[in-house]
Amino acid sequence: MDKQMLRSKSVKGISESAKSKLNFPFQLLPLLLAALLLWAPGILDGQASLSLEPGPKPSDVSFAWKQLLGIYADEDRNSKHTFVLLEDDGKLYWREDTGKTWPFSITDGIVFPPNEAGGKVPGHDIIRDDAGNVIAFSYLNSAYTRTDPGKDPSHPFRIRPSQPVDTLRQEALRASPPPEKGPFRKPELVELTTLDTAIHLDIRYATTNDFLGTPVYTQPRAFLQRPAAEALVHALHKLQPLGYGLLIHDAYRPWYVTKIFWDATPPEGKIFVADPSQGSRHNRGCAADLTLYDLATGKPIEMPGTYDEMSPRSFPDYPGGTSLQRWHRDLLRRAMESEGFTVYEHEWWHFDYKDWHEYPILNIKFEDLDSGQGLASAQ
C-alpha cells in the first residue's frame, strides 16, 4: 500500500466542502441545546407528574355500589357502634370502628353481610328514601342506618345556624379581628384566575350551595398571597399531564366571614371551622379549599366525601369510599404537598401554605380589593 495514502492530511489540505462536512454536527449543537432547553421543562413536569401518582390508578365501580358506600350505625343495639362500607380492589368491605374488616357482597339488591362464622347470611333489601338514596339496610333483625350526610351527593351538606345568618353577618361586621404582634410580610394578594386558565372556580360561599344555605361572599373570586399562588400554579402544572385541573372552592377569606362561620356552627361541628379569636389561615391569604376536575370534560372528580361535609368522610385518611376516589384524594394531596402546602387534618380539600404565619389577619371585603393586573391591594 502506498505510504502516502497512509499519511494523514493536514487540516490546511482539506477542501472547503470537506471542512463543511466535518463542521456540520457542531453547527447543529446550538440548535440542539436550544431545543433541549425548550423540551426540558415538559420532560421534567412529566416525570414529576408520574411520581405524584399514589400507585396504579384503580378502575371505577358501579353507581349502585357508590350509593351504598358510607358510614352506618347499629341503631338497634348501640348507636355509637359504627362501621364503614367501602370498596377496595373491586370488592366491598365492612370495616368496624375497631379497624377490623370483613368482606361484604350485594347481589340483585340483596345484602349479604358476614356472620360470625365468616359465612354470608342473606339480608333484606336495601332501604331507600323517596329520592332513591340508600338510607339503611337490615339483616338478622338488626337495623343499620346511614349516619353520614353524603347519602345524596347532589345536595350540599347543611347545618342549622345558631342564629339567622343576616344577624350573624351584622354582628361580624361590627367586630374586629384579634390584635397581633408583628412584624409581618406586606400582603400581596393575587387573583388566581389571572394566573392560568386551567384554574377554575366554584366559590360556594358566593351562592346558596354552601353549608349555611345562603351566600356570605358578595363576589365569586379567589385570592392568595403571591408565593402561595405561585406554588399552587406549580402544583397545577404537575397535575395537567395526568389530565387534571384545579377547582377552587375558597382561598383568601375576610375575617368577618370566619366569625360568621364560627358563630353559626354548633359545637359538634367546630373542628371544621376556624376560631375567629385566633384567626384563620384563610384570613392570611395562605389557605385554599380545592379539588380536582377532569381537563377533558370539565367535571369535578369524585372524592370519598363532599366539600364542607361535617363528618368523618372529610378526614384526609378516611378509609371509605371507592379505591378510585381515595386515589384521586391522595393525588391532590401529593401534588399540593410537593409545593409547600399541608393538608388540614380534618378536611381533605383544605391546604395551608408553609409561610402562612408570616402574614397578618386580613378583613378586606372582595369588593374593596382592586384586582388590576392580577394584584390585589386594599383601596
N, C-alpha and C positions, 0 to 999 in steps of 0.2 A: 504494500500500500504506500502511496506517495506520502513522504514525510510532511510535505506542505499541507496536505489535506488534514493531517493530524494536528497541525499547529493552530491554536485559537486565533481568530481575527481580533484585532483591537476594535474598540468602540468607534474610533475615528474612521475605521474602514467599513463600517456598516452603512448601508444606504439609508436615506431618509424614510423610505417606506418600511424598511425593516425596523428602524427605531420606533416608528409609529406603532408597529405591531407589538413591540416589546413594552411600550408605554401604555397600551390600551387598558390593561387591567387596573393600572394605577390611576388612570384618568377617571375610571368609574368609582374609585374609592370615596371621593367626597359625596357622590350621589348615594352610594350605599350607606354611608354614615348618616346622611340626612334622612334617608328612608327609615333607618333603624330608630332614629330619634322620634320620628312620627309614629312608628308602629309600637315602640316600647311601652308607652302608657297603656295601650289597648291590651298588649300581651300581659303586662303586669296586673291590670284590672281583671283580666280573665282568670289569671292564676289566683288572685286574691278572692274572686267570686267563688271559684271552685273550693277553696279552702274554708269558705264560710259554711258550706253545706253540712248540716248535722247528720251525716251518713247518707245512704241511698234514699232517694225520695220515694215514700210509700205510695201505694195505689189508693184511690178514693174508695169509699164504701157507699152502699145504697142510702137513699133518703130515709127509708124505713128504719134503718139502723140508727141514723143520726137523730131521728125523732126520739128514739128510745134512750139514748145515752144521756146521763145526768146523775144527779145526787138524789138518793132516796132514803126514807126513814121508815123503820118498822113502827107504825103508829099503834098497832095493837099491843105490843109488849113494852116498847121503850122508844119514845120519840127521839131520844138522844142518840140512839144507836143508828148510825147512818152507814151507807155504803155507796160506792160509785160504780155505775155501769159504764164500761169503756170498751173501745176496740183497740186491738193491738195485733199487728201482723195478720190481718184478715180474720181474726177470731174475736168473739165477745167474751168479756170477763166481768165478774162481780168482785169488787175489791172492798174488803171490810175496812172499817175505820182503824183497825189494828194493823193494816197493811197486808193481811192475808188475802190471797187472790184465788178465785175459783173460776173454772170455765163456765160459760153461760151460752145457751143457744136459743134460737127462736125460729120456728117453722110455721108458716101459714097462720101467723097471728097468735100462735100458742107459745107461751113462755115455758122454758124448761130450765129452771134453776137447779143447782146441785143439791142433793140431800147429804146428810151427814156421812153416809157410806161412800160418797163420791159418785153415785149414780145420778140419773136425771129423772125428775118426777114431773109429769105433766101438770101445768098450771092452768089458770083461767085466761081468757082473752085479755089483752091489754086494755086498760080503761082510758078513754079519751074524753076530752071536753067537746062542746058543740062545734068548735073550730077544727077538730081532728087532732089536737095536740095531746101527746101522751101525758097523763097526769098521775097515773098509778097502775099497779097491777097487783094481783093477789094469787097466792097458792098456799095449800095446806092450811087453810083457814086464817092466813095472815095477810094483812093489807100493807102494801109498800107504796107510800105516797111520795111523789116527786117534790123535793123541797127547794131546789134551786130555781131562780126566776127566769131561767132561759128556755123554758119549755116552748115558748113561741118566739124564736129569734127575730121575727119580722117586726116585733114591737120592742121598744127600748125599755130598760129597767126603770121603774118609777118608785119614788118614795112619797109619803105624805108629809109635806113640810110642816114643821112645828108651828109656823105662822104663815099667813099669806105672803107670797114672795114679794109683792109690792111693798108690804110693810117692812119686810127684812131689807129690801133694797134701800128704802128711805133711811133706815137706821144705819146701814153700812156706809152710805154716802156721807152721813153726818160724822161718822167715826174717823179716826186717824190711825195710820199704821204705827206699830210699836217703834219707839226710838232705838237707834242703832249707833254703835261706835264704829267709826271708820278706821283707817281710810279705805275707800272702795274705788274700783276702777270706774271711769266715766262710762255710763251706759251708751251703747251704740246698737240700738235695735235695728234689725234688718227684716224687711218683709220677705217671707220665704218664697212666695210665688214669683218674685223677681229674679230668683237665682237659677231656677231650672224648670222647664215646662213639665218635667216628669213629677214635680211636686204638686199633688192635688189636695184640695181642701174639702173637708166635711166638718165644718165648725158647728157641732151640735148645739153649743150654748147660745148660738145666734138663732136657734129655731125652737120649736116646741118638742123636737125629737131629742130631749135630754131627760136626765133623771128627775128634774123638777117639773117637767111638762110645760115649761114656759121659757121664753128667751131671757137670758141675762146679759148677753152682749148686744150692742147696738149695731155691730157690723161683723160680717163673717171674714175675719182676717187673722193672720198668724205671723208673729214676730219672734225672733230670737236674738240674743246678743251675737255680734258678728262671729266670734270664734266658734260658738255653738252652732250657728247657722252654717258655717263653712264645713264643720265636722259632719253635720247632717247630710250635706250635699256629697261629701266623700263616701258616706255610707250608702247613699242612693246610687252612686256610680259603681259600687261593688255589687249592688243588687240587680242593676239593669241587665248585665249579661245573662243573668239567670231568669230574666223575664218579669221582673217585679219593679214597681214604683212605690213611692211612699205616699200614704194618705194621712194628712194631718187633721186630727180632731181638735187639738188645742196646743197652744205654745205659751207665749207671754200672757199672763193673766193679771189684770189690775187687782190690787189688794182688796178693794171693796167687794169684789166678786168672791174671793176666798172667804170673806166674812159671811157673805150670804150663804154659801155652801155649808159652812160650819154651823151656823145658827139654824139652818133648815133641816139638818141631818139628825136623826135620832141617835142615841148613844151607841147602839149596836152597829151603826154604820160609820162611826167616827174614824176607823182605821183607813177609810177610803177618801177622806177629806183632810186638808191641812188645817192646823190650828192657826188662826189669824194672829194670836199673840206671839207666835214665833215667825210668822210669815212663811210663804211657800216658795219653793224653788221656781215655780211658775211665775211668781211675783218678781223674781230677779231676772226673768228672761232667759233662764237656763234649763228649762224643762219642756219636754214635748210629749204630748199624747198622740200616738200614731199607730198605724198598722200598714200592712202590705196591700197592694192591689195588683191585678194582672195587667201587664202592659198591653197584651193583645186585646183584651175585652174591656178594660177599664173597670172591671168589677172588683169589689173588695174581696180579699181572701178570707175564707172561714177560719176562725180560731176556736180553741176549746171553750171560750166564754165570750160574751158580748161586751162591748165597750161600756164602761161605767156601771157594770153589774156588781152589786154589792153582795158577793157570795164567794165561796172558795174557788169557784171556777175562774176567778180573776187572778188567782195567785200564779206567778210565773212557773212554779213547779207543780201545779195541779196535775194529777196523773190521768185525768179523764179525757173525754173527747175521743177523736179518732187519731190514728197514727199520723195521718197527713196534717191534721190541724195542729198537733203538737210539733211536727216537723217545721211547719211554717212559723209557729210562735218562736221556736228556738232559732230559726234562721234570722228572723227580725232581731232577736236579742244579740246574736253573734255579730251581725252587721253593725249594730249601734255600739256595742261594747268595743268593737275593733277601732272605733273612732273617739273613744274617751267618754262615752256615756255609760251610766249604770242603771239597771232596771230597778224600779221600786219594788220592795219585797211583797207588796200586796196587789200590784197591778201589772199585768204583762205588757200593757200598752204605754206605761209611763217611764220615761227615761230622763235622768238628770245628767247634765254636763259637768265634767270634772271641776270646772272653775266657778261653780255657782256661788261659792262663799265669797268670791271677790267682788260681787255686785250687790248694790243696795236693793231693798224692797222698793218697788215702784207702784204707784197708784194712779197712773195716767190712763185715761179712757182712750179707746181706739180712735174716737173722733177728734181727740186732741193731739194725735200723732200725725206729723207731716211725712208722708211716705217718700216724696221727692223721687230720687233715683234708686229707691230701694232702701235708703237710710231713713230711719225714723228718729225724730227728736221732739221733745216737748216744745210746744209753741209758747 
